């Protein structure tokens, strides 16, 4: 089991997943998002390669349109 902090909230996962899987599991696919992992922005091209590990801190920002 791994423990993550996501937008300031502690969450636990049963196993390590990559960022692409995290996006799918949290219904974020198709949305304009930015993900920061441990203080660094993760390029979209690396979502499938970056696996979350115990103690990671994520900030997930969803762009909202409006006027």
C-alpha positions in Angstrom: 0.0 0.0 0.0 1.3 3.5 -0.8 0.3 6.8 0.7 0.0 10.0 -1.4 -0.9 13.5 -0.7 -3.2 14.8 -3.5 -4.1 18.5 -3.4 -3.4 18.5 0.4 -5.5 15.4 1.1 -3.8 12.1 2.1 -5.0 9.1 0.1 -3.9 5.5 0.0 -3.6 3.2 -3.0 -3.3 -0.6 -2.9 -0.5 -0.5 -5.5 1.7 1.8 -7.5 0.0 3.2 -10.6 1.2 5.5 -13.3 -0.2 9.0 -13.8 -2.2 7.9 -16.8 -3.9 5.3 -14.7 -4.5 7.9 -11.9 -6.2 10.2 -14.4 -8.5 7.3 -15.6 -9.3 6.2 -12.0 -10.3 9.8 -11.0 -12.4 10.5 -14.1 -10.1 13.3 -15.4 -9.6 12.0 -18.9 -10.5 14.4 -21.6 -10.2 17.4 -19.2 -7.6 20.1 -19.5 -5.4 19.4 -16.5 -1.9 20.0 -15.2 -0.2 17.7 -12.7 2.6 18.6 -10.4 4.5 15.7 -8.7 6.8 16.6 -5.8 7.1 20.2 -7.0 7.7 19.6 -10.7 5.2 19.7 -13.5 4.9 16.3 -15.3 4.8 16.7 -19.1 1.8 15.0 -20.6 4.1 12.8 -22.7 5.4 11.2 -19.5 2.1 10.3 -17.9 2.4 6.6 -18.8 6.1 6.4 -17.6 5.8 8.2 -14.3 4.7 5.8 -11.5 3.5 7.1 -8.2 5.4 6.0 -5.2 4.9 6.1 -1.4 5.1 9.7 -0.1 4.6 11.4 -3.4 2.8 14.8 -3.3 0.5 15.6 -6.2 -1.2 18.9 -7.1 -3.9 18.4 -9.8 -5.2 21.6 -11.4 -8.2 21.4 -13.7 -8.6 24.3 -16.2 -12.1 25.8 -16.1 -13.4 27.9 -19.0 -15.7 30.8 -18.5 -16.2 34.3 -19.3 
